[in-house]
Amino acid sequence: MAMAGAALLPLVLQLGSLALTGGSVATGGEVVPREPFGLADIHDYRQQAHTHSLALAGQPLEERLGQLEAEVLELREQNRDLQERVKRLESCECHLASSQCWGLGRIWPEGARWEPDACTACICQDGAARCGPQPNLPHCHGCKHNGQTYSHGETFSPDTCSICHCQEGTITCTQRPCPRGPCPEPGACCAHCEPGCPEGRRAGETWQPEPCVTCTCQAGTVRCQGSSCSELNCLESYTPPGECCPVCRPGCEYEGQLYEEGASFLPSSNPCLQCSCQRSLVRCVPLKCPPSPCPEPVLRPGHCCPACQAPGCTEGGSQRDHGQEWTAPGDPCRICQCLEGHIQCRQRECASLCPYPARPLPGTCCPVCDGCFLNGREHRSGEPVGSGDPCLQCRCANGSVQCEPLPCPPVPCRHPGRIPGQCCPVCDSCEYQGHQYQSQETFSLQESGRCIRCSCQAGEVSCEEQECPVAPCGPPTSGPQLCPACVLDGEEFAEGVQWEPDGQPCTSCSCQDGMPVCRAVLCPPTPCQHPTQPPGACCPSCESCTYHGQVYANGLNFTDADSPCHTCRCEDGTVRCSLVYCPPMTCARPQSGPSQCCPKCPDCILEKQVFVDGESFSHPGDPCQECQCQEGHALCQPRACPKALCAHPLPGTCCQNNCSGCAYGGKEYPNGADFPHPSDPCRLCHCLGGNVQCLARRCPPLPCPEPVLPQGDCCPQCPASPAGCMWPGFTVPARHQEHFSPPGDPCRRCLCLDGSVSCQRLPCLPALCAHPRQGPCCPSCDGCLYQGKEFASGERFPSPSVACHTCLCWEGSVSCEPRVCAPAQCPFPARDGCCPACDGCEYLGESYLSLQEFSDPREPCNLCTCLGGFVTCSRQPCEPLGCSHPLTPPGRCCPTCQGCFYHGVTAALGETLPDPLDPTCSLCTCQEGSMHCKKKPCSSVLCTHPSPGPCFCPVCHSHRARELLPSLQRLPRSRGGAP
């Protein structure tokens, strides 16, 4: 029995534990969960089990078994009772519990009533607390003000300057707080003012002291600035009366030509463009070509529109296309062309760039100037050539012959003569006033009506006046003869006198045996190829060049008028020309137009705008594309967008990388804005520099003691609606805890809290670009602010500070680079703008307009003309003078008769000086620009038979002196003199 009891005890304890724990009750094969025990129940059960085990330990085994059987029976009864209760519960229906309300920190049942303060009574109805003033307290019913009734606890504003509150029937009013700002308008309530300016100007006030000047009062300082005028893109502008900004003057200037407003024209550089003058700007578009009747038209060289293919030509088994040119085989000077199926040939025209060019190279047609072909013989440049004059040394110089006279040694006489067959003068004869005389030869001259007899002695000429007796009325039969004389044009000349007839500088006359003999003056050959005939001179001079009818000064560079593609230079009376240097082309197929020396790369036309080859530019219709002009075609591609430095950037002009705000959930938010999560109303998001951070909404502490949680909200709210906030410009007051921006100031964020408003400015992050523009509140990289002007992203504009540079605004940063200029097609282009242009001239550092005449800076006596970038200079003409020895005063170009210049000597009017040709024996006087010379008078002699001495004056020799000795002795002695 004891063994059976010992074996049964664990089974009974297990059943008891199952009955007591009640983890589940099986009913009809189903498990019915029971409500789990609490901590107190488990603790009680353990205590009962422990007490029960202690009680059983002190009893006999039989009693224990009896008690256990009784407990098992009790457990079975409890199990049956539980099964009945489960069946009843399964047959029951669910009913809602009675409504309850929350107030004063506790739950109130339906119908309960309580008082949150002395004037308010609340009652729980249908689960909602309904509160109102105490019906039996008159002072709690509300307040009246200016005919309006306000409830207890209500806050209101009777005017814009006061805030009032109704509390237990009493109204308490306070003045609305005034923010710091400019002085209000009359009638406003806030009287605080920032410091004003002189003359009673208030802070923020704007006025115009002058029509084009605007001033503003800022913090007590007057700041004035002129009117902001847009940049003009025209050559000439003017300011209309009464206006502040200049406007373009009507009309256009293009390629050196002036066009009226609205005129249409074809440019000479590209006749395939149709240009028009519109609002002082030249706009060019390609010519519209008529439809072609053939399916495959061909663009011919020199034509603007494609045309049907004309028939070709066949020559010697070779097929030639229409318009094709070629050189005839075996004849390089013959050029043939196929035109409409017919072959037309012509001789090649060769420009004469030098007077003695070398023969053409093998296989070429035109002669070259790297040598000389003279007298049937080839000469290399620098090689001596024969001139036919033994007194000249000549050499070949690049197709020209340059000659110089042989150097001669100095001679010890004043009037050396020339011997035929010799190049240098010698003292064996005399050359006097243009005539040659042998040594010991005597000749007569006449000067100023006096008879002069001269003698040549070893290169020296001495002259003396010859006294002529008065002639009787008839010719004498005996006695001394009169000096023979000549009469020409009513003027008398003495025998042997040489003169130059008036107005005939190239004629020399002399009186020989009473007859005037005139002959042309022989001019020596000039050592230059293009000498100039000076005004009033007989022989040409190498002091300048006469080329194609124009006179050019030595050292002057000019363009050949007959061949504009050649640039020439005048050196020592000889003109040398060379081809105009053409800069290297940057394209594979350059184009050449009519009257154009150098080819140029084709321009690009995009959206009716013309761009130079190699130029990079923004697409005129899409600033998000970067284009470059190459070979006449505009190659465009989308701009590369830099990677955004934030996770949710705003879309910019071309790229979505604007981190000054956030794009989130399909909406855009400014930087620093708080906004609800688009799908979770209990999360609040914050935009900061293009990044969005969302956190669980934090419920603010509430001022009310019994907050309630409205359905669908995340945070509890006070049951009574707090007072809203009024703001100037609002028609409806802001709600409690509502964020808003004041009207006209989106950069401030305000919060309404129970009738009070607190505001703060939105934070701004540093802009991630070099030149951000000022956005509504913060700097933004969707444009550029550069030197005081705003530009859109992708916009190109001229640099305001650096000339000839173009700048690009791209995503808030500005980059500038030099402007690409096409090479000028003229030797002296003007440089007033960024690029050289042939509509004017820049010559020796000075700028001139086209068709303008100006003095040559290096030679003031030359007059130059600017024409389309080419400069042509010639000497200023001088009026003919009526004097024979005019003087050119310093600083003047033309001679005048107000002085004399005679054989290298300058004399003033009326001045007498020794004759440069015979200073010992003659004196010359300047009279009205002509020098009149005469022999010095000789002193009288006391001898009867004098001999001719110096200057042909009579002198007494020694034997004649002895004849005069007796008469000299009879003369009285001088005081203190010798006998």
HELIX and SHEET records of a PDB file:
HELIX    1   1 ALA A    2  THR A   21  1                                  20    
HELIX    2   2 LEU A   39  ALA A   57  1                                  19    
HELIX    3   3 LEU A   61  GLU A   90  1                                  30    
HELIX    4   4 PRO A  138  CYS A  140  5                                   3    
HELIX    5   5 PRO A  198  GLY A  200  5                                   3    
HELIX    6   6 PRO A  950  PHE A  952  5                                   3    
HELIX    7   7 SER A  958  GLU A  963  1                                   6    
HELIX    8   8 LEU A  965  GLN A  969  1                                   5    
SHEET    1   A 2 SER A  24  THR A  27  0                                        
SHEET    2   A 2 GLU A  30  PRO A  33 -1                                        
SHEET    1   B 2 GLN A 100  GLY A 103  0                                        
SHEET    2   B 2 ARG A 106  PRO A 109 -1                                        
SHEET    1   C 3 ARG A 113  ASP A 117  0                                        
SHEET    2   C 3 THR A 120  GLN A 125 -1                                        
SHEET    3   C 3 ALA A 128  PRO A 133 -1                                        
SHEET    1   D 2 CYS A 143  HIS A 145  0                                        
SHEET    2   D 2 GLN A 148  TYR A 150 -1                                        
SHEET    1   E 3 THR A 155  PHE A 156  0                                        
SHEET    2   E 3 SER A 162  GLN A 167 -1                                        
SHEET    3   E 3 THR A 170  GLN A 175 -1                                        
SHEET    1   F 3 THR A 206  GLU A 210  0                                        
SHEET    2   F 3 VAL A 213  GLN A 218 -1                                        
SHEET    3   F 3 THR A 221  GLY A 226 -1                                        
SHEET    1   G 2 SER A 237  TYR A 238  0                                        
SHEET    2   G 2 VAL A 247  CYS A 248 -1                                        
SHEET    1   H 2 CYS A 252  TYR A 254  0                                        
SHEET    2   H 2 GLN A 257  TYR A 259 -1                                        
SHEET    1   I 3 SER A 264  PHE A 265  0                                        
SHEET    2   I 3 LEU A 273  GLN A 278 -1                                        
SHEET    3   I 3 LEU A 281  PRO A 286 -1                                        
SHEET    1   J 2 CYS A 313  GLU A 315  0                                        
SHEET    2   J 2 SER A 318  ARG A 320 -1                                        
SHEET    1   K 3 GLU A 325  THR A 327  0                                        
SHEET    2   K 3 ARG A 334  LEU A 339 -1                                        
SHEET    3   K 3 HIS A 342  GLN A 347 -1                                        
SHEET    1   L 2 GLY A 371  LEU A 374  0                                        
SHEET    2   L 2 ARG A 377  ARG A 380 -1                                        
SHEET    1   M 3 PRO A 384  VAL A 385  0                                        
SHEET    2   M 3 LEU A 392  ALA A 397 -1                                        
SHEET    3   M 3 SER A 400  PRO A 405 -1                                        
SHEET    1   N 3 PRO A 416  GLY A 417  0                                        
SHEET    2   N 3 VAL A 426  TYR A 432 -1                                        
SHEET    3   N 3 HIS A 435  GLN A 438 -1                                        
SHEET    1   O 3 THR A 442  GLU A 447  0                                        
SHEET    2   O 3 ARG A 450  GLN A 457 -1                                        
SHEET    3   O 3 GLU A 460  GLN A 466 -1                                        
SHEET    1   P 2 ALA A 485  LEU A 488  0                                        
SHEET    2   P 2 GLU A 491  ALA A 494 -1                                        
SHEET    1   Q 3 GLN A 498  TRP A 499  0                                        
SHEET    2   Q 3 THR A 507  GLN A 512 -1                                        
SHEET    3   Q 3 MET A 515  ALA A 520 -1                                        
SHEET    1   R 2 SER A 544  TYR A 547  0                                        
SHEET    2   R 2 GLN A 550  ALA A 553 -1                                        
SHEET    1   S 3 ASN A 557  THR A 559  0                                        
SHEET    2   S 3 HIS A 566  GLU A 571 -1                                        
SHEET    3   S 3 THR A 574  LEU A 579 -1                                        
SHEET    1   T 2 CYS A 604  LEU A 606  0                                        
SHEET    2   T 2 GLN A 609  PHE A 611 -1                                        
SHEET    1   U 3 SER A 616  SER A 618  0                                        
SHEET    2   U 3 GLN A 625  GLN A 630 -1                                        
SHEET    3   U 3 HIS A 633  PRO A 638 -1                                        
SHEET    1   V 2 GLY A 661  TYR A 664  0                                        
SHEET    2   V 2 LYS A 667  PRO A 670 -1                                        
SHEET    1   W 3 ASP A 674  PRO A 676  0                                        
SHEET    2   W 3 ARG A 683  LEU A 688 -1                                        
SHEET    3   W 3 ASN A 691  ALA A 696 -1                                        
SHEET    1   X 3 HIS A 739  PHE A 740  0                                        
SHEET    2   X 3 ARG A 748  LEU A 753 -1                                        
SHEET    3   X 3 SER A 756  ARG A 761 -1                                        
SHEET    1   Y 3 PRO A 772  GLN A 774  0                                        
SHEET    2   Y 3 PRO A 779  TYR A 786 -1                                        
SHEET    3   Y 3 LYS A 789  ALA A 792 -1                                        
SHEET    1   Z 3 ARG A 796  PRO A 798  0                                        
SHEET    2   Z 3 HIS A 805  TRP A 810 -1                                        
SHEET    3   Z 3 SER A 813  PRO A 818 -1                                        
SHEET    1  BA 3 PRO A 829  ALA A 830  0                                        
SHEET    2  BA 3 ALA A 837  TYR A 843 -1                                        
SHEET    3  BA 3 GLU A 846  LEU A 849 -1                                        
SHEET    1  BB 3 GLU A 853  SER A 855  0                                        
SHEET    2  BB 3 ASN A 862  LEU A 867 -1                                        
SHEET    3  BB 3 PHE A 870  ARG A 875 -1                                        
SHEET    1  BC 2 CYS A 900  TYR A 902  0                                        
SHEET    2  BC 2 VAL A 905  ALA A 907 -1                                        
SHEET    1  BD 3 THR A 912  PRO A 914  0                                        
SHEET    2  BD 3 SER A 922  GLN A 927 -1                                        
SHEET    3  BD 3 SER A 930  LYS A 935 -1                                        
SHEET    1  BE 2 SER A 947  PRO A 948  0                                        
SHEET    2  BE 2 PRO A 954  VAL A 955 -1                                        
END                                                                             
